[in-house]
Amino acid sequence: KCLELMGECLLELGRPIAAVVPLAAASRLNAQVRAPSLLARALLEIGEFDRALELALAEEVLGRAPGNQVAKHVLGHPSVQTALAARLTDGAA
């Protein structure tokens, strides 16, 4: 829980790059969806749209909590939508 809170604080302080490591660790150590959803938000904020998309779509977030608002925010971001469209186009080819 401490790593999750540290990552969240760093995210709220506008330091998404610094938030990635503690949130990634918290995601592995805790079965709840909060840390992975915050990690997806941090990845979105640093421009890692494909990684944010993968995490938001992953079982860790939407598989366990289909109504997760952070994951929905990540998935609704225009750059993530572009990444998703590219994946769907590549998959159809």
Rosetta blueprint (number, residue, H / E / L):
1 K L
2 C H
3 L H
4 E H
5 L H
6 M H
7 G H
8 E H
9 C H
10 L H
11 L H
12 E H
13 L L
14 G L
15 R L
16 P H
17 I H
18 A H
19 A H
20 V H
21 V H
22 P H
23 L H
24 A H
25 A H
26 A H
27 S H
28 R H
29 L H
30 N L
31 A L
32 Q L
33 V L
34 R H
35 A H
36 P H
37 S H
38 L H
39 L H
40 A H
41 R H
42 A H
43 L H
44 L H
45 E H
46 I L
47 G L
48 E L
49 F H
50 D H
51 R H
52 A H
53 L H
54 E H
55 L H
56 A H
57 L H
58 A L
59 E H
60 E H
61 V H
62 L H
63 G H
64 R L
65 A L
66 P L
67 G L
68 N L
69 Q H
70 V H
71 A H
72 K H
73 H H
74 V H
75 L H
76 G H
77 H L
78 P H
79 S H
80 V H
81 Q H
82 T H
83 A H
84 L H
85 A H
86 A H
87 R H
88 L H
89 T H
90 D H
91 G H
92 A H
93 A L
